[in-house]
Amino acid sequence: MSSRTNAPLTPPLTADERRIEQRLRDHVERLAGLIGPRHVGRPTSLEAAASYIEQQFAHGTGETVERQCYTAAGRRVANLVIDRPGTRDPHRIVLVGAHYDAVPETPGADDNASAVAAVIEVARRLHGRALRRTVRFIAFVNEEPPHFYTQTMGSQVYARQCKQRREQIVGLICLEMVGYFDTRPGSQHYPRPIAWPARWLMPRAGGFIGAVSNLVSARLLWRFRRGFKRAVKFPLVAVPLPQAIREIRLSDHGPFWDEGFAALMVTDTSFFRNPHYHRATDTPDTLDYERLTRVVAGVAGGVVSVAGGED
């Protein structure tokens, strides 16, 4: 078990939030516990993960899930998509996504079952909510090596198709590792280029969730931040940074930047906090589901802000 010291949240979760917390736990335990490592080298496990996500999307929303299929390493793989048309401006599209594959060495609880679970629950939470712009929820395949930033990376395939279709993408809200928290002082670290100012300006304990964008996507970031803060009382650190900082490109938002779209990443900061990154110890019991539940509420609020809530 983890040696983290995480203080109880205030106020405590409501009965409805406890049900969300349990579903988040169930999603992670299915993906990272029962299924485990899921990648093209283990096609049965990868398909089991895809089928589970597809089932949960459909069960939670009643909506049709589209499989965007393509071939990678001689295997048929798929991005999974729910398209929820906007009420007034359906041609402008907000994407909410996370990758569902994992590296062979790990069951991938935080990386990235936590984020897939959150996307499923955000989609469920916003079901029936009138939003002016179209919202698409996407589970990306093949984010991890050897597909990372290659032609077989699921988000790269999808971003390229959005560009080819000339779609009006408002922005991608990418969730990447969102379930690990450590409130002990000194548990949080930062990329070398910003490590010095971060000592004075940023939290030294990993009890927050981060949202990071490139400079071009700052407007998207601030709009997301506004909605997150309105929706939930939970610490969010939102920072636009130069894209030259390599570490801020390490997920599915990067290919969207490369295609000229706005995008941001919501993250617990990965290996700058979580010692289980890409290890066999990245297991469901290391995550903080109470805090993850608050993150779901905040992300849902951020999506409403970006997509334009009718009320």
N, C-alpha and C positions, 0 to 999 in steps of 0.2 A: 504494500500500500504506500501511497505518497506520504511524505513528511511535511507537506504543505500545511501552513496555518492560515486558514481562510475564515475570517470572522463572519458570523451570521449576518444576513442582509436585513436591512430595515427599510420599509416594513416587510414582514414575512409574506410569502407567496399566498395568494388567495386560493380557494378551492379549485377554481377554474385553472389557475396557473399551475397548481399541483398536478392536474391532469395533463397539461402540456409537458411539464417536467417528466412525468412518467412516460409519455409517448416519445420524448426525446431520448430517454434512456433506452427504451425498447428499440428505437431505430438504430442507435449506436451499437447496442448489444447484438442485433441481428447482423449488421454489416461487418463490424469489427470482431464480434465474438463468434457467432455461428458460421458466417461465411469466411471471414478472415481475409488474408491477402488476396487481392482481386486485380488482375491485370491480364494482358493478352496471353501471357505464358501459362495462365490458369483460366482458360476460357469458360469452364463450367462455373467457376466462382464469379467471374466477371459478369456472366449472363445472369447468375442468381442475384447479384446485386442490382443489375438493371431491372430485372423482373420485380424485385421487391420495391424499388423506387417507383416504378411504373404503377404497381398496385397501390402504393400509399398515396401517390398523386391522385389517382382515380378515386380511391376510397374517400380521401379527405375533401375532395372538391366536386366529384361527380363529372369531371371534365375529361375529354378525350386527350390521351397522351400520344403525341406524335414521336415516332422513332426516326431520327435523321441518321440513316445507315451509310456506312462506307467501309472500305477494307483497310486493315492495318496489319502488317506482319502476316498476311495470308488469312486473317480472321475477319469475320464480319462483326463490326462494333457499332455502337450507336450513341448519339446524344439524345436525351429525352426531353421533350418540350411540351409545355402547356401554354397555349396562346389565349390570353384573356382580353378581348377587344375593348378599347376605350369607348366611353359614351359620347364624347364630343370631338376628340382629336385622335381617332384610331390609327392614323398613319404615323404618328409619333410614338416610338416604342421604348419602353423601359425594360431592360433585361435584369433578371436576378438569377445568379447561377453559382454552382459549386461543382467541383470534379468528384467523381465517385470511385475512381481507381486508387490503388495504393501501390507502393513499392514492394518488391517481393519479401524484403526483410521484416516487414511489419504488418500487424493486423490493421493498422491505420485508424485508430479510434479518433484522435484529434485530427489527424491528417488522412482522410478528410471526412470521415463519417460524421463528425460533429457539425460540419458545415452543410452536408447533405441533409442531415436531420433538421437543421435550422431552416433550410429552404423549404422542405416539406411542410414544416409547421407555419412558416410565414405564408405560404400559399393557402394553407387551410384557414389561417386567421383572417386573411383578406378575402376569402370566398364570399361572394355576394356584395362586396363593397364596391360602390360606384366610383370609378376613377376615370378622369377625362382622357388619359392616354392609355394606350395598350400596354399591358404588362405581360411579359413572357418569363416563365420560370423554366430554367434549364439545368439539367444534370449533365455535365460534360464528362466525356470519357477521355482517357489517355492524356492526362496532364503530366504524369510522372515520367521520368526517364525510362526507356530511351526515346520517348515520343516528345519530350519537352522541347518546345520551340522547333518542331519539325513539321513536315506536311501532314503527319498523322496525329497531331495534337488536336483533340476534339474542339477546343475553343478556337484554335487557329482555322480549322475547317469551317466552323460556324461564322466567325468574324469575316472570313473571306467571302462566304456566301451572302452575308448581309451587305457587304460592299458591292458584290456583283448584282444583287437585286435592287441596289440603290435605296435601301431602306433608311428611314429617318430615325436613327438610333439616338435617343436622348442620352443614354448612357447605360453602362453595365455596372451593377452592384454585385461584386464578386466576393463570395464568402470563402475564406481560406483559413482553416484551423481557428475555431472560435470557442473551444470548450475548456481550455486549460488556464487556470488562474492560480497565482501564488502571491499572497499578500505580505510575505516576509520582506523587510527592507533589504535591498540589494538583489532581489530576485529578477529584476528587469534590466535588460541590456539593450543596446542600440547599435545600428550600423556605424562603422568607423567614421564615415564622413560627418556624421552629426553627433558622435559620442560626446564630444566636449561640451557643446551648448546644451545637449540633453541632460548633462549632469545637473544643470541649474534650472532648466525649463520644463523637464519632463518627469513623470513619476519614476521613483526608484524601485517601486514594488509593482508586481504584475497583477494588480487587482482590477485593471481596466480593460476595455476592448478598444482596439485602434481602428481608425479609418484613414487610409492614405491614398492620395491621388498624385498624378503628375500635375505640373503647374497649369497646363491647358484645361484640366478637368476640375479646377478649383471651384468653379461655380456649382457644378454637380455636387461636389463634396460639401459645400456650405449648405446647400438645400437639403441634402441627406442629413447632415448634422442637426439642422433645425427640427426636422421631423422626428429624429431619434430622441432628442432632448425633450420634445413635447410629449412623447409617448411613454417615457419611462425614466425613473430616477436611478440612473446607473452611470458610472464614470466612463465617458467616451473621450478619447484623445484623437482629434481630427487634424491632420497635417498634410498640406500639399508640399511636395518635395520635387527637386529636379529629377527628371527621368534618368539622368546619368548615374544616379545611385542605384547600382545593380540590384541590391536587395529588395527594392520596392517593385521590381518587375517579376518576382518569382511566383506567379500564379496565372490564372486564366484571363486576367484583365490585360496583360501585356500584349497579346495578339490584337486586341481591340485598339489599344494605343497605336500599334503599328499600322492599322488600317485607317487611322484618323478619327476614331470614335472616342468620346469621353468615357472614362471608366474609373472606378475606385475599388479598393480592396478593404474589406472588413476582416480583421484578424486579431488573434491573441498574440501576434508577433512571432509565432513559430519558434525557431531555434534560438531566438533572443530571449526566450523565457522557458520554453518547454524542453527539458532534458531528454525526453523520450522521442524526439523528432527522428523519424526514419529508423527506429529501433524496435526490437521485438517487445519492448516494454510499453509501447504506445497502445495501451489496453483500455477498455471501457471504464475500469475502476479508477483511472487517474483523472477523469474529467469532473468538473463541477457543474452539475445539471441545474442547480438552482440559479447560478449566474447565467448559464446558457439560456435558461428560460427568460431572463431579463433581456438578454441580447436579442432573442426572437422578437420580443415586444418592441424593442428599439428599432430593429431593422424594418419591421412592419411599418412603424411610424415614418421611417425614412423613405420607404417605398411610396407611401401615401403622399408625402411631401413632394417627391420628385414626379410622381405620376399625376398629381392633382386630384385630391379628394373633392368630391362633389359638395360635401358639406363644409 
